[in-house]
Amino acid sequence: MKNSLVNRLSAEIDPVGFLEATIRTVGASAKNPQGIARVTGEFASRVSRIPGAATRVTFGLGDAPRCPESARDRRFSDAVWHENPAYYTIVESYFAARSYALDLIDLAGDDAATTAKARAFVEMVWDACSPYNSPFTNPNVLIKAITTGGKSLVRGAQHALSDVATRNGKPLRVDMDAFTVGENMACTPGQVVYRNELMELIQYAPQTDEVHAVPMLASPPWINKYYVMDLAPGRSLIEWAVQHGRTVFAISYRNPDASMSSVSFDDYLELGIRSALDVIQEITGAPKVDLTAVCLGGAMSAIAAGTGDERIGDLTLINTLLDYSDPGQLGLMTDPDTLDKLETLMAKRGYLPGSSMADTFDILRANDLIFDYWVSRWMLGEEPPAFDLLAWNEDATNMPATMHIQYLRQLYAENLLAKGEFEICGEPVDLRAFSGEVYVVGAINDHVVPWTSSYAGARLFGDGVRYVQSNGGHIAGIVNPPNKRSWTAAVGDPESPKQEVMPADPNVWREAATVQENSWWEDWVRWYTPRAGELQAPPTMGSAANPPLTAAPGTYVLS
């Protein structure tokens, strides 16, 4: 009983184990006095050079050297940080101390996983303490306070109090009043043609006179709402596919509550993808259905394809992790101890709250998703922007306890899929046995699915894979309509019936790839056009057996 209480308190207070890892790492580092002496000497030497460099700044005696950390950090790109001697001293001293703290952590060295977790925690603490995040040391905050007669600070204080009272201290990042699901988000015309206890299936209305014979199923993640694939007019992957001759269906998952605690990974296959394929084939009469999937929805789609389901035609996987041997920053949060704590937390509620998942992803990019808003909202007093991606990100969903722990333990922790040992619904999964062609997208700045890991996952299918790298991160790499910043790196012609063999080293592939100034959306259309069947009249919206129930985006997305 006592141990159970301790475990539950530990899970509540420090679910990821940051504090525990840091304490253990500091203790291990303390046993290395020679290392401490060395890094302390390096720190002292670095600090001793700052006054002389600041003097050069004061008297304009040429450019003073900037530490590499400062030069890389966009927050300190403004000239005042390195042309004013006071700010120069503050920034250089801050980065010297931050580097010293991290060097001390690295001295532990005996447990790489624990050290990595401690290092991530120390980095986050030092990022929070950055001079950029203080109203007393951020020149932009001081200048705006002076020019507004202090009104910006008053507004910022009001925003901070409001966020503490209504958002548990998380700064409001987006103007939610600017967006309404079904009006200017998730608004591609369509009808819900099927509903079960787990998902609604949407059929989108055709926007071309003829469509390809092979329909497409959009398989989204269920960590957030499906409409990352139908974000807004002109920024919707689903709309793009419909406008380029595809009959598109999409799964919209129900937001789980405590009553769904026993819903398993198997259920997401049976009640999700397999049920959707049944309905699509009944409505269209098509023998094959292509899958286009994102993130966790991509993992489930690949698993469905690997069970030998002959209804699945070709497969498109976007920012999807299949080989979990190098899961990037999420690996810090999927070690056995953290999973034990997570299971304890979920057992109490029956699900993992969407806010917990959102906090996890925010921590991975704390500077961009937390600390920047401390400054803009709480110090500069600015109103949040109207940005559709952030509005979607705020619309978080829960995760059923049984499903989530199965997914994390079997895929993240044990990497059974890449090992060829994963089973679902009692069936073995063999990705190499999939007979269709595969199109895989990885984003260069993806912090959730590193592109090198998505590349490793693509190789699990063997031949017949087209791998492309896009600009953007985990979400912007998905919402990637053609624009001036778009680029795509790929090898070979997308229309070629046989794709290039992928070398084991992703960097070898990258050196051979050609970079084109277009979006992967355009490359993708060129790839699927010769593979999606002949053009024909669009199918009816729904059928007698599966009639339209309500207009898209349906009801589950609103919960």
C-alpha positions in Angstrom: 0.0 0.0 0.0 2.8 2.4 0.9 4.8 1.6 -2.2 1.6 2.1 -4.3 1.1 5.5 -2.8 4.7 6.5 -3.3 4.5 5.4 -6.9 1.3 7.3 -7.5 2.7 10.5 -5.9 5.9 10.2 -7.9 3.9 9.8 -11.1 1.8 12.8 -10.3 4.7 15.1 -9.3 7.4 14.0 -11.8 5.8 11.7 -14.4 8.8 11.8 -16.8 11.4 11.4 -14.0 13.3 14.5 -14.8 14.1 15.4 -11.2 15.0 11.8 -10.3 17.3 11.5 -13.3 18.9 14.9 -12.5 19.6 14.0 -8.9 21.1 10.7 -9.9 23.2 12.3 -12.6 24.5 15.1 -10.3 25.5 12.4 -7.7 27.4 10.5 -10.4 29.1 13.6 -11.6 30.2 14.5 -8.1 32.3 11.3 -8.1 34.5 12.7 -11.0 36.6 15.4 -9.3 39.1 15.6 -12.1 36.3 16.2 -14.6 34.8 18.9 -12.3 38.1 20.6 -12.1 38.6 20.5 -15.9 35.1 21.9 -16.8 35.4 24.5 -14.0 38.7 25.7 -15.4 37.1 26.0 -18.9 34.2 27.9 -17.4 36.6 30.3 -15.5 38.6 30.8 -18.7 35.5 31.6 -20.7 34.2 34.0 -18.2 37.5 35.8 -17.9 37.4 36.7 -21.5 34.0 38.4 -21.4 35.1 41.8 -19.8 37.8 42.4 -22.4 35.4 41.6 -25.2 32.8 43.9 -23.7 35.3 46.7 -23.5 35.9 46.3 -27.3 32.1 46.6 -27.7 32.1 49.7 -25.5 34.7 51.6 -27.5 33.8 50.2 -30.9 37.1 48.4 -31.4 35.8 45.9 -33.9 33.4 43.0 -33.5 33.6 41.2 -30.2 33.5 37.4 -30.5 30.1 35.8 -29.9 29.8 32.3 -28.4 28.4 29.7 -30.8 25.3 29.2 -28.7 24.4 32.9 -28.9 25.1 33.1 -32.7 22.7 30.1 -33.2 19.9 31.2 -31.0 17.4 33.3 -33.1 16.2 35.0 -29.9 19.5 36.9 -29.7 19.8 37.9 -33.3 18.9 41.5 -32.7 22.0 43.7 -32.9 21.5 45.2 -29.4 22.4 41.9 -27.8 25.9 42.0 -29.2 26.5 45.8 -29.8 25.5 47.0 -26.3 28.3 46.1 -23.8 25.8 45.5 -21.0 23.6 43.1 -23.0 26.7 41.5 -24.5 28.0 40.7 -21.0 24.6 39.3 -19.9 24.2 37.0 -22.9 27.8 35.7 -22.9 27.7 35.2 -19.1 24.4 33.3 -19.4 25.6 31.0 -22.1 28.9 30.4 -20.3 27.0 29.4 -17.2 24.5 27.3 -19.1 27.3 25.4 -20.9 29.1 24.8 -17.6 26.0 23.3 -16.0 25.5 21.0 -19.0 29.2 20.0 -18.9 28.8 19.0 -15.3 25.8 16.8 -16.2 27.8 15.2 -19.0 30.5 14.1 -16.5 28.2 11.3 -15.2 28.5 9.3 -18.3 27.7 5.9 -16.9 24.0 5.8 -17.8 23.4 7.4 -21.2 19.5 7.4 -20.9 19.5 8.9 -17.4 22.1 11.5 -18.4 20.2 12.4 -21.5 17.0 13.0 -19.4 18.9 15.1 -16.9 20.5 17.1 -19.6 17.1 17.8 -21.2 15.8 18.9 -17.8 18.8 21.2 -17.2 18.5 22.7 -20.7 14.8 23.4 -20.1 15.5 25.1 -16.7 18.3 27.2 -18.2 16.1 28.1 -21.2 13.4 29.3 -18.8 16.1 31.4 -17.0 17.3 33.0 -20.3 17.8 36.8 -20.2 15.4 36.9 -23.2 12.6 35.7 -20.8 13.1 38.4 -18.2 11.4 41.9 -18.4 14.5 43.3 -16.8 17.1 42.0 -19.3 15.1 41.8 -22.6 15.6 45.2 -24.4 12.5 44.8 -26.5 10.4 44.5 -23.4 12.0 47.6 -21.9 11.7 49.6 -25.1 8.0 48.8 -25.5 7.3 49.6 -21.9 8.9 53.0 -22.3 7.1 53.8 -25.6 3.7 52.7 -24.3 4.1 54.5 -20.9 4.1 51.1 -19.1 0.8 50.0 -20.7 2.4 47.0 -22.3 3.5 45.7 -18.9 0.0 46.3 -17.5 -1.6 44.4 -20.3 1.0 41.6 -19.9 0.3 41.3 -16.2 -3.5 41.1 -17.0 -2.8 38.4 -19.5 -0.6 36.5 -17.1 -3.2 36.6 -14.3 -5.9 35.5 -16.7 -3.8 32.5 -17.9 -3.0 31.5 -14.3 -6.7 31.6 -13.5 -8.1 29.9 -16.6 -5.2 27.9 -18.2 -3.2 26.6 -15.2 -0.4 29.1 -16.0 0.0 28.2 -19.7 0.1 31.3 -21.9 -2.6 31.6 -24.5 -0.9 31.1 -27.8 -3.6 31.6 -30.4 -6.8 33.6 -30.9 -9.3 30.7 -30.7 -12.2 33.0 -31.5 -10.8 33.4 -35.0 -11.5 29.7 -35.9 -14.6 27.5 -36.0 -14.5 23.9 -36.9 -16.7 23.3 -39.9 -16.6 26.9 -41.0 -13.0 28.0 -41.6 -11.3 24.8 -40.4 -12.2 21.2 -41.3 -14.6 22.6 -43.9 -14.0 20.7 -47.1 -17.6 19.7 -48.2 -18.6 16.1 -47.4 -20.9 13.8 -45.5 -20.5 11.4 -42.6 -21.6 8.1 -44.1 -20.8 5.7 -41.2 -20.4 5.9 -37.5 -19.5 3.4 -34.8 -18.4 3.7 -31.2 -14.9 4.7 -32.1 -15.0 6.7 -35.3 -17.0 8.5 -37.9 -16.2 8.0 -41.6 -16.5 11.1 -43.8 -16.9 10.9 -47.6 -15.9 14.1 -49.4 -17.9 15.5 -52.3 -16.1 15.4 -55.7 -14.7 18.6 -57.0 -13.7 17.3 -60.5 -15.9 15.9 -63.3 -13.9 12.6 -63.2 -12.0 10.8 -60.5 -9.5 8.0 -60.3 -11.0 4.6 -59.9 -9.0 3.9 -56.7 -10.5 5.7 -53.7 -8.4 7.0 -50.9 -8.8 6.7 -47.1 -7.2 9.5 -44.9 -6.0 7.8 -41.7 -5.2 10.5 -39.1 -3.5 10.2 -35.7 -5.9 10.0 -32.8 -3.6 12.0 -30.5 -5.2 15.2 -32.0 -8.2 15.8 -34.2 -8.3 14.4 -37.7 -8.5 17.9 -39.3 -4.7 18.4 -39.4 -5.4 16.7 -42.8 -8.2 19.2 -43.6 -6.9 22.3 -41.8 -8.3 25.2 -43.9 -9.2 26.1 -47.5 -5.9 26.2 -49.4 -4.1 24.5 -46.6 -5.9 21.1 -46.6 -4.3 18.0 -47.8 -7.7 16.4 -48.2 -9.0 19.3 -50.3 -5.8 19.1 -52.4 -6.4 15.4 -53.1 -10.1 15.9 -53.9 -9.2 18.7 -56.3 -6.7 16.4 -58.0 -9.1 13.7 -58.9 -9.3 11.5 -55.8 -12.4 10.2 -54.1 -11.4 10.8 -50.5 -12.8 9.3 -47.3 -11.4 10.3 -43.8 -11.6 8.8 -40.4 -12.6 11.1 -37.5 -12.0 9.4 -34.2 -14.1 9.9 -31.1 -12.4 11.7 -28.2 -12.0 9.0 -25.6 -13.3 9.3 -22.0 -13.2 7.0 -19.0 -15.8 4.6 -20.5 -13.2 3.8 -23.2 -10.4 2.8 -20.9 -10.3 -0.8 -22.1 -10.2 0.1 -25.8 -7.1 -1.5 -27.2 -4.7 -1.1 -30.1 -6.6 -4.0 -31.8 -9.8 -2.0 -31.6 -8.3 0.9 -33.5 -7.6 -1.5 -36.3 -10.9 -3.4 -36.3 -13.2 -0.5 -35.6 -11.1 2.1 -37.4 -9.2 1.2 -40.6 -10.9 -2.2 -41.3 -14.4 -0.9 -40.7 -13.7 2.1 -42.9 -12.4 -0.2 -45.7 -15.6 -2.2 -45.5 -17.8 0.9 -46.0 -15.6 2.4 -48.7 -15.7 -0.7 -50.8 -19.5 -1.1 -50.3 -20.1 2.5 -51.5 -17.6 2.6 -54.4 -17.3 -1.0 -55.4 -13.5 -0.6 -55.7 -11.4 -3.7 -55.0 -8.5 -1.6 -53.7 -8.3 1.5 -51.4 -5.2 3.6 -51.1 -4.3 4.8 -47.6 -2.8 8.2 -46.8 -1.8 8.5 -43.2 -0.1 10.7 -40.6 2.0 10.0 -37.6 0.3 7.4 -35.3 -2.4 7.0 -38.0 0.6 6.1 -40.3 1.8 3.4 -37.9 -1.6 1.9 -37.8 -2.0 2.0 -41.6 1.4 0.3 -42.0 0.4 -2.3 -39.5 -2.9 -2.9 -41.4 -1.0 -3.3 -44.6 1.5 -5.6 -43.0 -1.3 -8.0 -41.9 -1.8 -8.9 -45.6 -5.1 -7.1 -46.0 -5.5 -7.3 -49.8 -8.0 -4.4 -49.9 -5.2 -1.9 -49.3 -3.7 -0.6 -52.5 -0.8 1.9 -52.2 0.3 3.5 -49.0 1.4 7.1 -48.2 3.0 7.7 -44.8 3.6 11.2 -43.6 6.0 11.9 -40.6 5.5 8.3 -39.4 7.7 6.3 -37.0 7.9 2.6 -37.7 11.4 1.9 -36.6 11.6 3.1 -32.9 15.3 2.4 -32.4 16.0 6.1 -32.5 12.8 7.9 -31.6 14.4 11.3 -31.0 13.4 13.4 -28.0 10.3 11.3 -27.3 12.7 8.5 -26.3 13.3 10.5 -23.1 9.7 9.9 -22.2 9.2 6.3 -23.2 11.8 4.5 -21.0 10.5 1.7 -18.7 10.3 3.8 -15.5 8.4 6.6 -17.2 6.0 4.1 -18.8 5.4 2.6 -15.4 4.5 6.0 -14.0 2.3 6.8 -17.0 0.4 3.5 -16.6 -0.2 4.5 -12.9 -1.6 7.8 -14.0 -3.8 6.4 -16.6 -5.2 3.6 -14.3 -6.6 6.3 -12.1 -8.6 8.0 -14.9 -8.9 5.4 -17.5 -7.3 7.6 -20.1 -4.4 10.0 -20.6 -5.8 13.6 -20.7 -5.2 15.5 -23.9 -3.6 18.3 -21.9 -0.9 15.8 -20.7 0.0 14.9 -24.3 0.0 18.6 -25.2 2.3 19.4 -22.3 4.7 16.6 -23.5 5.0 18.0 -27.0 5.3 21.5 -25.6 8.2 20.5 -23.4 10.0 19.1 -26.5 10.0 22.6 -28.0 9.7 24.8 -24.9 11.4 27.8 -26.3 9.0 28.0 -29.3 5.8 26.8 -27.6 6.1 28.1 -24.0 8.8 30.7 -23.3 8.3 32.8 -26.5 4.7 33.3 -25.3 5.9 34.4 -21.8 7.6 37.3 -23.6 5.0 38.2 -26.3 1.9 37.8 -24.1 3.0 38.4 -20.5 5.7 41.0 -21.0 5.0 42.7 -24.3 1.2 42.5 -23.7 0.5 41.3 -27.2 -2.7 39.6 -28.2 -2.3 36.0 -29.5 -2.2 35.6 -33.2 -4.8 33.9 -35.4 -2.9 30.9 -36.6 -4.7 27.8 -37.7 -2.0 25.3 -36.8 -1.9 26.5 -33.2 -5.7 26.5 -33.1 -5.7 22.8 -34.2 -2.9 22.0 -31.7 -5.0 23.4 -28.8 -7.8 21.0 -29.7 -6.3 18.1 -28.0 -7.8 14.6 -27.5 -7.5 12.0 -24.8 -5.8 8.6 -25.2 -7.5 5.3 -23.9 -5.3 3.8 -21.2 -5.1 0.2 -22.6 -4.4 1.3 -26.1 -1.8 3.9 -25.2 0.3 1.7 -22.9 0.2 -1.1 -25.5 1.4 1.2 -28.2 4.2 2.7 -26.1 5.5 -0.5 -24.6 5.3 -2.7 -27.8 6.5 -0.1 -30.3 8.5 2.6 -28.6 10.0 0.5 -25.8 10.4 -2.9 -27.4 10.4 -1.9 -31.1 8.6 -5.1 -32.1 7.4 -3.7 -35.4 10.9 -3.2 -36.8 12.0 -6.5 -35.3 9.2 -8.3 -37.2 7.7 -9.6 -33.9 4.6 -7.4 -33.6 1.2 -9.0 -33.6 -2.3 -7.4 -33.8 -5.6 -9.1 -33.5 -3.7 -12.3 -33.1 -2.1 -11.8 -36.6 1.6 -11.4 -37.3 2.7 -8.1 -39.1 5.2 -8.3 -41.9 5.8 -5.0 -43.6 7.9 -6.6 -46.3 5.0 -8.8 -47.4 3.0 -5.7 -48.4 2.5 -5.9 -52.1 1.5 -2.3 -52.8 3.8 0.7 -53.4 4.8 3.1 -50.7 5.3 6.9 -50.6 7.0 8.1 -47.4 7.5 11.7 -46.3 9.9 12.9 -43.6 10.3 16.6 -42.5 13.7 18.1 -42.0 12.9 19.8 -38.7 10.6 17.1 -37.3 11.3 16.8 -33.5 8.7 14.1 -32.9 9.7 11.8 -35.9 13.3 12.6 -36.9 13.5 12.3 -40.6 16.4 9.8 -40.3 14.0 7.6 -38.2 11.2 7.9 -40.7 13.7 6.9 -43.4 14.7 3.8 -41.4 11.0 2.9 -41.2 10.6 3.3 -44.9 13.3 0.7 -45.5 11.3 -1.9 -43.6 9.1 -2.3 -46.7 12.0 -3.4 -48.9 11.8 -2.2 -52.5 9.1 -0.1 -54.2 9.4 2.9 -51.8 9.6 6.5 -52.7 11.1 8.5 -49.9 10.9 12.3 -50.0 12.2 14.9 -47.5 10.2 18.1 -47.0 10.7 21.4 -45.4 8.9 22.2 -42.1 8.5 20.2 -38.9 6.1 17.6 -37.6 3.0 19.6 -38.4 4.2 22.1 -40.9 5.6 19.2 -42.9 2.1 17.9 -43.2 0.4 21.2 -43.9 2.6 22.0 -46.8 0.7 23.6 -49.7 2.9 25.0 -52.5 4.5 28.2 -51.4 7.7 30.2 -51.7 9.3 28.3 -48.8 8.4 24.8 -50.0 11.1 22.4 -51.1 11.3 18.7 -51.7 14.3 16.4 -51.7 14.0 13.1 -53.5 15.8 10.6 -55.8 14.4 9.7 -59.2 11.2 10.4 -61.1 7.9 10.1 -59.1 6.1 8.8 -62.1 8.6 5.9 -62.6 7.0 2.5 -61.9 10.1 1.3 -60.1 11.5 3.5 -57.3 15.2 3.7 -56.4 16.7 1.2 -53.9 17.2 3.0 -50.5 20.8 2.8 -49.1 21.1 1.9 -45.4 22.7 5.3 -44.5 20.1 8.2 -44.8 22.9 10.7 -45.3 24.0 8.8 -48.4 20.5 9.0 -49.7 20.4 12.7 -48.9 23.6 13.4 -50.8 22.1 11.7 -53.9 18.8 13.5 -53.6 17.8 16.4 -55.8 16.2 19.4 -54.1 13.3 20.9 -56.0 11.5 24.2 -55.1 8.1 22.7 -54.8 5.9 21.1 -52.1 5.8 17.4 -51.6 2.1 17.7 -52.3 3.0 18.3 -55.9 5.5 15.5 -56.1 2.9 13.2 -54.4 0.2 13.9 -57.1 2.8 13.1 -59.8 3.5 9.8 -58.0 -0.1 8.7 -57.4 -1.6 9.8 -60.7 -0.3 6.8 -62.8 -1.1 4.4 -59.9 -4.6 5.5 -58.9 -6.5 3.9 -61.8 -8.4 5.1 -64.8 -10.6 8.3 -64.7 -14.3 7.7 -64.3 -17.5 9.3 -63.0 -17.5 10.0 -59.2 -19.3 7.5 -57.0 -22.5 8.5 -55.2 -22.3 10.1 -51.8 -23.0 7.2 -49.5 -25.3 4.3 -50.5 -28.5 2.6 -49.5 -26.6 0.6 -46.9 -24.5 3.5 -45.7 -26.5 6.7 -46.3 -25.3 10.2 -45.4 -25.9 10.8 -41.7 -24.8 14.4 -41.3 -22.6 17.0 -43.0 -18.9 17.0 -42.5 -17.0 17.4 -40.2 -19.5 15.4 -38.2 -20.1 15.2 -34.5 -17.1 13.4 -33.0 -14.7 16.1 -34.0 -16.7 18.6 -31.8 -16.2 16.6 -28.6 
